[in-house]
Amino acid sequence: MRAIQITEFGGPEVLHEAELPDPVAGPGQLLVDVTTAGVNYADTHTVENSYLSRSSLPMVPGAEVVGRTADGRRVVALTDGGGYAQKAVVQEELAHEVPDGVSDAQALALVVQGVTAWHLLRTSARLAAGESVVVHAAAGGTGSLAVQLAREYGAGRIIATASTKEKRDLALELGADTAVDADPEELKDRLIEANGGRKVDIVLEMVGGPTFDESFDALARFGRLVTFGSASRERAKPVDPARLMKGSKTIAGFWLADCFKTPALLADPLKELFDLAVAGKLRPVVGGDYALSQIATAHEDMRARRTVGKLTLDPTR
């Protein structure tokens, strides 16, 4: 089968096409003929071995696929690597049938970014109706869905951040009340101004570094900041516990992999997201479809923040 394999860690330049033996499914696993694979920002960390879980070589990256099983079912599934290929082995409990009316790309957006956005708002931030929500990288895969879900769940004011006017316009189109420049310089002040001069209740943060610092400083009493990435690859300043106590603030972390051992934490949100998408209440943004041979370009585009929404990979091209 055709696949993308890395034999050394690094940037996009280490991603190479290869002919590999077909994988074989074991007990409790399914072999999926991949029609579309998902590309995530986290994949860039995996390829350079800077993610939360360590990688081993040689490796076929890729965290999720859509395709057909041997009995003809169309499923979207999370993988433990191996997604950038024409065939992938997945755990049966992490595979979910895709309803009619949901495309491959939409299913891939919902199974990772959608479920992440769901848990950020429901599980980690515990959004209450009327609260203000800041969504960083609001035109990205997770951010674009978080904006829509925050509206669906009754947020009082949704403040999007993005790096370009085009991305900010997309966030407004998706339901944000206002959108501000993502530059961390004086970001706290822009967030508070965007919230009518009041500090904010919830921040969904995946940039890290100064963006994290400014976002924390923008939190209101009982405010919650949920961190789920570090796209800037910069470290935030340490937070002294006393700064949490004053204002009764919360910093929470979220990593989707922590849901894998409890399949209902994936299946239940995904069913709700599929229902919302079929009903036309949730629009997964598909930002680009790359050929398998273009995977290095896809990673370069993500790292340069040239993309919006969900990126997909066609293993037949």
C-alpha positions as CSV (number, residue, x, y, z in Angstrom):
1,M,0.0,0.0,0.0
2,R,1.0,3.6,-0.4
3,A,1.7,5.4,2.8
4,I,3.7,8.3,4.3
5,Q,6.5,7.1,6.5
6,I,9.1,8.9,8.6
7,T,12.4,7.3,9.6
8,E,13.8,10.4,11.4
9,F,12.1,13.1,13.5
10,G,12.0,16.6,12.2
11,G,9.8,19.1,10.2
12,P,7.8,18.6,7.0
13,E,11.0,17.5,5.2
14,V,11.0,14.1,6.9
15,L,7.6,13.1,5.4
16,H,8.2,10.7,2.6
17,E,6.0,8.5,0.4
18,A,6.7,4.7,0.7
19,E,5.3,1.3,-0.4
20,L,4.6,-0.7,2.7
21,P,3.0,-4.1,3.5
22,D,-0.7,-4.0,4.2
23,P,-1.4,-3.9,7.9
24,V,-3.2,-6.9,9.5
25,A,-6.1,-6.5,12.0
26,G,-5.8,-8.4,15.2
27,P,-8.5,-9.2,17.9
28,G,-10.8,-6.3,18.5
29,Q,-9.5,-4.4,15.5
30,L,-10.8,-3.5,12.1
31,L,-8.9,-3.1,8.8
32,V,-10.2,0.0,7.0
33,D,-9.7,0.8,3.3
34,V,-9.1,4.5,3.7
35,T,-11.0,6.9,1.5
36,T,-9.9,10.1,3.3
37,A,-7.5,10.7,6.2
38,G,-7.4,13.7,8.5
39,V,-4.5,16.0,9.0
40,N,-4.1,17.7,12.4
41,Y,-1.8,20.4,13.9
42,A,-0.9,17.8,16.5
43,D,0.6,15.7,13.7
44,T,3.3,18.3,13.3
45,H,4.3,17.7,16.9
46,T,4.2,13.9,16.5
47,V,6.5,14.1,13.5
48,E,9.1,16.1,15.4
49,N,8.5,14.0,18.6
50,S,7.5,17.0,20.7
51,Y,3.9,15.8,21.5
52,L,2.5,14.6,24.9
53,S,3.0,11.0,23.9
54,R,6.4,10.0,22.5
55,S,6.7,8.5,19.0
56,S,8.9,5.7,17.8
57,L,10.5,5.1,14.4
58,P,9.8,4.1,11.7
59,M,6.3,5.5,11.9
60,V,3.3,6.2,9.7
61,P,1.7,9.4,11.1
62,G,-2.0,10.2,11.1
63,A,-4.6,10.1,13.8
64,E,-8.0,9.5,12.1
65,V,-9.4,8.0,8.9
66,V,-12.7,7.5,7.1
67,G,-13.2,4.4,4.9
68,R,-14.9,1.1,4.4
69,T,-14.6,-2.0,6.6
70,A,-14.5,-5.6,5.2
71,D,-18.3,-5.9,5.7
72,G,-18.9,-2.6,3.8
73,R,-19.6,-0.3,6.7
74,R,-18.5,3.4,6.2
75,V,-16.8,4.4,9.4
76,V,-14.7,7.2,10.9
77,A,-12.1,6.0,13.3
78,L,-9.3,7.3,15.5
79,T,-6.0,5.6,15.0
80,D,-2.9,5.0,17.1
81,G,-0.9,6.3,14.1
82,G,-1.0,4.9,10.7
83,G,-3.6,7.2,9.2
84,Y,-1.5,8.6,6.3
85,A,-2.0,5.4,4.2
86,Q,-4.3,3.6,1.9
87,K,-5.2,1.0,4.6
88,A,-5.3,1.4,8.4
89,V,-5.9,-0.8,11.4
90,V,-8.1,0.7,14.1
91,Q,-9.6,-0.4,17.4
92,E,-13.2,-1.4,16.8
93,E,-14.4,0.5,19.8
94,L,-12.9,3.7,18.4
95,A,-14.7,3.3,15.0
96,H,-18.1,5.0,14.4
97,E,-20.5,4.6,11.5
98,V,-20.9,7.8,9.5
99,P,-24.5,8.8,8.8
100,D,-25.8,9.7,5.4
101,G,-25.6,13.4,4.7
102,V,-22.1,13.7,6.4
103,S,-19.2,13.8,4.1
104,D,-15.8,12.2,4.7
105,A,-14.2,15.5,5.5
106,Q,-17.0,16.6,7.8
107,A,-16.8,13.3,9.7
108,L,-13.1,13.7,10.2
109,A,-13.6,17.3,11.4
110,L,-16.2,16.1,13.9
111,V,-14.4,13.1,15.3
112,V,-11.3,15.0,16.5
113,Q,-11.9,18.8,16.4
114,G,-15.6,18.5,17.0
115,V,-15.4,16.2,20.0
116,T,-12.5,18.3,21.3
117,A,-14.6,21.5,21.0
118,W,-17.5,19.7,22.7
119,H,-15.4,18.6,25.7
120,L,-13.7,22.0,26.0
121,L,-17.1,23.7,26.4
122,R,-19.0,21.0,28.2
123,T,-16.5,19.0,30.3
124,S,-13.6,21.4,31.0
125,A,-15.1,24.9,30.9
126,R,-18.6,23.9,32.0
127,L,-20.1,26.7,30.0
128,A,-23.3,28.2,31.5
129,A,-25.8,30.2,29.5
130,G,-25.0,33.8,29.2
131,E,-21.2,33.5,29.8
132,S,-18.6,35.1,27.6
133,V,-16.3,32.8,25.6
134,V,-13.0,33.6,23.9
135,V,-12.1,31.2,21.1
136,H,-8.5,31.5,20.0
137,A,-7.6,30.4,16.4
138,A,-11.3,30.7,15.7
139,A,-11.0,29.9,12.0
140,G,-9.1,26.6,12.7
141,G,-10.5,23.1,12.9
142,T,-11.4,23.2,16.6
143,G,-12.0,26.9,16.9
144,S,-14.5,27.1,14.0
145,L,-16.6,24.4,15.6
146,A,-16.2,25.8,19.1
147,V,-17.6,29.1,18.0
148,Q,-20.7,27.4,16.6
149,L,-21.1,25.1,19.6
150,A,-20.8,28.0,22.0
151,R,-23.6,29.7,20.2
152,E,-25.7,26.5,20.2
153,Y,-25.1,26.1,24.0
154,G,-26.2,29.7,24.9
155,A,-23.0,31.7,25.3
156,G,-23.7,35.3,26.0
157,R,-20.9,36.8,24.0
158,I,-18.4,34.9,21.7
159,I,-15.1,36.7,21.1
160,A,-13.0,35.1,18.3
161,T,-9.3,35.7,17.7
162,A,-7.5,35.1,14.4
163,S,-4.4,36.2,12.6
164,T,-5.9,37.7,9.4
165,K,-9.0,39.7,8.5
166,E,-10.2,36.8,6.3
167,K,-10.1,34.4,9.2
168,R,-11.8,36.9,11.5
169,D,-14.5,37.4,8.9
170,L,-15.0,33.6,8.8
171,A,-15.4,33.5,12.6
172,L,-18.0,36.2,12.5
173,E,-19.9,34.3,9.7
174,L,-19.9,31.2,11.9
175,G,-21.5,33.0,14.8
176,A,-18.9,35.0,16.8
177,D,-20.2,38.3,18.1
178,T,-16.8,40.0,17.5
179,A,-13.3,39.1,16.3
180,V,-10.0,40.6,17.2
181,D,-6.4,40.3,16.1
182,A,-4.6,37.3,17.6
183,D,-1.3,39.2,18.1
184,P,-0.4,38.6,21.8
185,E,0.9,42.2,22.2
186,E,-1.8,43.9,24.4
187,L,-4.2,41.0,23.7
188,K,-5.6,41.2,27.2
189,D,-6.8,44.7,26.6
190,R,-8.4,43.8,23.3
191,L,-10.3,40.9,24.8
192,I,-11.7,43.0,27.6
193,E,-12.6,45.8,25.2
194,A,-14.3,43.3,23.0
195,N,-16.4,42.1,26.0
196,G,-17.7,45.6,26.7
197,G,-15.0,46.6,29.2
198,R,-15.6,43.5,31.3
199,K,-13.2,40.6,31.9
200,V,-14.2,37.3,30.3
201,D,-15.6,34.1,31.7
202,I,-14.0,31.4,29.5
203,V,-11.0,31.2,27.2
204,L,-10.3,28.2,24.9
205,E,-6.5,28.5,24.4
206,M,-4.2,26.4,22.2
207,V,-1.4,28.9,21.2
208,G,0.6,29.0,24.4
209,G,3.4,31.4,25.3
210,P,2.3,35.1,25.6
211,T,-1.2,34.3,24.3
212,F,-1.7,32.1,27.3
213,D,-0.3,34.8,29.7
214,E,-2.5,37.5,28.2
215,S,-5.6,35.3,28.2
216,F,-5.2,34.4,31.9
217,D,-4.9,38.0,32.8
218,A,-8.2,38.7,31.0
219,L,-10.2,36.2,33.1
220,A,-13.0,37.5,35.3
221,R,-13.8,36.2,38.8
222,F,-14.5,32.4,38.6
223,G,-13.1,32.5,35.0
224,R,-11.8,29.3,33.4
225,L,-9.0,29.0,30.9
226,V,-8.8,25.6,29.1
227,T,-5.5,24.9,27.4
228,F,-5.4,22.2,24.7
229,G,-2.3,22.9,22.6
230,S,0.8,25.0,22.1
231,A,0.9,26.0,18.5
232,S,3.4,28.8,19.1
233,R,5.8,26.3,20.6
234,E,6.5,28.9,23.3
235,R,6.3,28.4,27.0
236,A,3.9,30.4,29.1
237,K,5.0,32.0,32.4
238,P,4.5,29.8,35.5
239,V,1.3,30.6,37.3
240,D,1.6,31.1,41.1
241,P,-1.2,29.4,43.0
242,A,-2.0,32.7,44.7
243,R,-3.0,34.1,41.3
244,L,-5.6,31.3,41.0
245,M,-7.0,32.0,44.4
246,K,-7.4,35.7,43.9
247,G,-10.4,35.8,41.6
248,S,-11.2,32.1,42.1
249,K,-9.8,31.3,38.6
250,T,-9.3,27.9,37.0
251,I,-6.8,26.6,34.5
252,A,-7.8,23.3,33.0
253,G,-6.1,21.1,30.4
254,F,-7.7,18.9,27.8
255,W,-6.2,16.2,25.7
256,L,-8.5,14.0,23.5
257,A,-6.4,10.9,24.1
258,D,-7.6,10.9,27.7
259,C,-11.0,9.9,26.4
260,F,-9.9,6.8,24.5
261,K,-10.2,4.4,27.4
262,T,-13.8,5.4,27.9
263,P,-15.4,5.0,24.5
264,A,-18.6,6.8,25.6
265,L,-16.6,10.0,26.0
266,L,-16.1,9.9,22.2
267,A,-19.3,8.2,21.0
268,D,-21.9,10.3,22.9
269,P,-20.5,13.7,21.8
270,L,-19.9,12.5,18.3
271,K,-23.6,11.3,18.0
272,E,-24.8,14.8,19.1
273,L,-22.4,16.4,16.6
274,F,-23.5,14.2,13.7
275,D,-27.1,15.1,14.5
276,L,-26.4,18.8,14.6
277,A,-24.5,18.6,11.3
278,V,-27.3,16.6,9.6
279,A,-29.9,19.1,10.9
280,G,-27.8,22.0,9.4
281,K,-27.1,23.5,12.8
282,L,-23.3,22.8,12.7
283,R,-21.1,23.5,9.7
284,P,-17.7,21.7,9.8
285,V,-15.3,24.0,7.8
286,V,-13.2,22.0,5.3
287,G,-10.1,24.1,4.6
288,G,-8.1,22.0,2.1
289,D,-7.8,18.5,0.5
290,Y,-4.3,17.4,-0.2
291,A,-3.0,14.5,-2.2
292,L,-0.9,11.9,-0.2
293,S,2.1,13.1,-2.1
294,Q,1.4,16.7,-0.9
295,I,1.6,15.9,2.9
296,A,4.7,18.0,3.4
297,T,3.0,21.0,1.9
298,A,0.0,20.4,4.2
299,H,2.3,20.5,7.3
300,E,4.1,23.6,6.0
301,D,0.8,25.4,5.4
302,M,-0.5,24.5,8.9
303,R,2.7,25.6,10.6
304,A,2.6,28.9,8.7
305,R,-1.0,29.5,9.7
306,R,-2.1,29.6,6.1
307,T,-5.0,27.2,6.6
308,V,-8.6,27.3,8.0
309,G,-10.9,24.5,9.2
310,K,-10.2,20.8,8.7
311,L,-7.5,19.6,6.4
312,T,-7.8,16.2,4.7
313,L,-5.6,13.8,2.8
314,D,-6.6,11.7,-0.3
315,P,-4.5,8.4,-0.2
316,T,-5.4,7.7,-3.9
317,R,-3.5,10.8,-5.2
